[in-house]
Amino acid sequence: MRKLLLGLLAAILVVNAWAGPDNNSLIVGATQEPDNLNQWEGSADTKENALSLFFLGLTYFDNTSTLQAGLATEVPTQANGRIRITGSVAGGDFRQEVDWTIRDDANWSDGTPITSDDVAFTFEVQTHPLIPVSSTAFSGLVEEIVVVDAKNFTVVFGSPNLFSTSPGGKIGLARFGDIAPKHVWEPIFRDAVAAAEADSANANSIITQQFIGAQPATSAQGPLVTSGAFVIDEWQFNQFLRGVANDNFVFGRPKLDTIQVQYIVDQNTLQANIFNGTLDASDDISLAGVDPEELRAQSGGAFEVLVTPSGFIEHINVNLHPTCQDAVDLQLGDKRTRQALIQAINRAELHGTVFPGSVLSTSFVVAGDVGFLPETQEAWPYNPDAARALLADLGWADSDGDGILDRTTDDGRKVDFVIEHVATSAQFRQDTQAFLERDLALVGIGLSIVSQPGSVVFAAPFIQHAAECSWRHLFEFAEAAGLGESPFDPLSLQLDGRLISNADNAFGGNNVGGINVPALQTLFQQAESAFDTSERAAIVEEMQRIVLEELPIIPLYERTQNVTFKTGVQNYGQLTPLTKTIFFNPWEWCWEGVSC
């Protein structure tokens, strides 16, 4: 286990603002940084964290797992008449309507009222065929948005939608936050689409440059017009992102005057700056894999360590796109290859070493969730002999005695079994790569390691373009699982063949690996109309059995999360995974005796 003698070993960070109660500010350390703050595009949780400082959804989950009204006046339910279901799925006349009312005092930070026109525009962008939105799982169910008046609108579903909101409280009008400012984004959107339509051969790059990378989403300007607790003050890429209080925030001015997220890629350096008091708190990502008891031993009462369930499963996504020849050459599309890989990895040793407190898992549902199968934790134990046998059956052999398996393809090419593993540069993932290199070598597989910051690997041109071999073989990251909504949680939706990210949908969609298992598709369609929880749980159980056999993804473990904050910081930290982001309530953060 790594020893935390970091105060002596790591450089001390020099920040751009005094931390602490003296100027009523909070400096939060983070190891990952978003590449942009565009609300429609992206997959990184660090981006969700950042945008949660600047945007509020129509609803949000509080720390008691209760859905609360945000920009909306109330949460729609059947009891209050805001959710109406008519017709039947079988009869072909099903219709589900959800009525929303935006608060009269909901304004953008520049004083412009937030209206139903903002809603309609946000949804137009979300569903435009040229925009590579990262998640269409919810918006794909919406038949139309009916604008009633400036503050009232109705979301109409032509197929059943079990949840009026997704985990985190959002309703899916955009990937991050429900509503974007039309008066800021509409001219940018119209110009980008017009340019892309005029040059169809370069449409994707035009949209990426002129819309995804437009100034309101970058460090050149940032989202100066916001609906959340803070307005961006300055973003120095690779250094920090700072926000100042939004005087027009719908819940009233936040208790802090300034919030700064300090980006420190090296986890050891970040910990050193926690220990010496330079940082006031950490986010929910930066201390992943660190033993919380070692953190507590370092605290000396100066800071608190909060350990909570994360609702996330660390897993390896497999490139199954038939258009990526590098993946085809390694026969990743054959389930026997994936079965060999999982048995070649000593996951029981790996998870306890690289991520203390984690739980071994071979599921896409977190323990205790709807439809969770406990026996999945015991599936596919470490068995290198079985892995070698499967690989031999697939035609792999060490023909030249160099210790790496090889085979001859149908077109006469010699292919070495050297598999690429992509991950962020977080320490626990680098430790994982060392484990994989050791374990896979024992069965004759070489490992090519790609370790890059989250702003690189989670950028859409990389994570969404596996069909073009942007990542060739394996991509490890964590995704939300279960949370009461499986199989409609983000991790399960990576299994949905209707959401494959490829050129046909401008490289949008949750399914970045190209997974297409017909039996799973049948169950997804059954689950969409399973309003009864027990019925849906049975469907999720059957899905897990199929995933255990097919292994379209390779689960590693269910994560916990560590968060630290200085003694005196109040209302910081999440107690339930339903909040989804550590920044779910930044307007409530305060210093005891100063701003609380």
Stockholm file with secondary structure:
# STOCKHOLM 1.0

chainA/1-596         MRKLLLGLLAAILVVNAWAGPDNNSLIVGATQEPDNLNQWEGSADTKENALSLFFLGLTYFDNTSTLQAGLATEVPTQANGRIRITGSVAGGDFRQEVDWTIRDDANWSDGTPITSDDVAFTFEVQTHPLIPVSSTAFSGLVEEIVVVDAKNFTVVFGSPNLFSTSPGGKIGLARFGDIAPKHVWEPIFRDAVAAAEADSANANSIITQQFIGAQPATSAQGPLVTSGAFVIDEWQFNQFLRGVANDNFVFGRPKLDTIQVQYIVDQNTLQANIFNGTLDASDDISLAGVDPEELRAQSGGAFEVLVTPSGFIEHINVNLHPTCQDAVDLQLGDKRTRQALIQAINRAELHGTVFPGSVLSTSFVVAGDVGFLPETQEAWPYNPDAARALLADLGWADSDGDGILDRTTDDGRKVDFVIEHVATSAQFRQDTQAFLERDLALVGIGLSIVSQPGSVVFAAPFIQHAAECSWRHLFEFAEAAGLGESPFDPLSLQLDGRLISNADNAFGGNNVGGINVPALQTLFQQAESAFDTSERAAIVEEMQRIVLEELPIIPLYERTQNVTFKTGVQNYGQLTPLTKTIFFNPWEWCWEGVSC
#=GR chainA/1-596 SS CCCCCHHHHSCCCCCSSCCBGGGTEEEEEESCCCSCCCSSSCCCHHHHHHHHHHCCCSEEECTTSCEEESSBSSCCCTTTTCEEEESCTTTTCCEEEEEEEBCTTCBCTTSCBCCHHHHHHHHHHHTCTTSCCSCCTTGGGEEEEEECSSSEEEEEESSCCSCSSCTTSCCSSSSSSSCCCHHHHHHHHHHHHHHHHHCGGGHHHHHIIIIITCGGGSTTTCCCSCSSSEEEEEEETTTEEEEEECTTCTTCSCSCSEEEEEECCCHHHHHHHHHTTSCSEECSSTTTTCCHHHHHHHHTTSEEEEEEEEEEEEEEEECCCTTCHHHHHTTTTSHHHHHHHHHHSCHHHHHHHHSTTCEECCSSSCTTSTTCCGGGGGSSCCCHHHHHHHHHHTTCBCTTSSSSCEEECTTSCEEECEEEEEEESCHHHHHHHHHHHHHHHTTTCEEEEEEECHHHHTSHHHHTTGGGTSSCSEEEEEEECCTTCTTSSHHHHTTCGGGBCSGGGTTCSSBTTCCCCHHHHHHHHHHTTCCSHHHHHHHHHHHHHHHHHHCSEEEEEEEEEEEEEETTEESCSCSSGGGCSTTSCGGGCEETTTTC
#=GC SS_cons         CCCCCHHHHSCCCCCSSCCBGGGTEEEEEESCCCSCCCSSSCCCHHHHHHHHHHCCCSEEECTTSCEEESSBSSCCCTTTTCEEEESCTTTTCCEEEEEEEBCTTCBCTTSCBCCHHHHHHHHHHHTCTTSCCSCCTTGGGEEEEEECSSSEEEEEESSCCSCSSCTTSCCSSSSSSSCCCHHHHHHHHHHHHHHHHHCGGGHHHHHIIIIITCGGGSTTTCCCSCSSSEEEEEEETTTEEEEEECTTCTTCSCSCSEEEEEECCCHHHHHHHHHTTSCSEECSSTTTTCCHHHHHHHHTTSEEEEEEEEEEEEEEEECCCTTCHHHHHTTTTSHHHHHHHHHHSCHHHHHHHHSTTCEECCSSSCTTSTTCCGGGGGSSCCCHHHHHHHHHHTTCBCTTSSSSCEEECTTSCEEECEEEEEEESCHHHHHHHHHHHHHHHTTTCEEEEEEECHHHHTSHHHHTTGGGTSSCSEEEEEEECCTTCTTSSHHHHTTCGGGBCSGGGTTCSSBTTCCCCHHHHHHHHHHTTCCSHHHHHHHHHHHHHHHHHHCSEEEEEEEEEEEEEETTEESCSCSSGGGCSTTSCGGGCEETTTTC
//
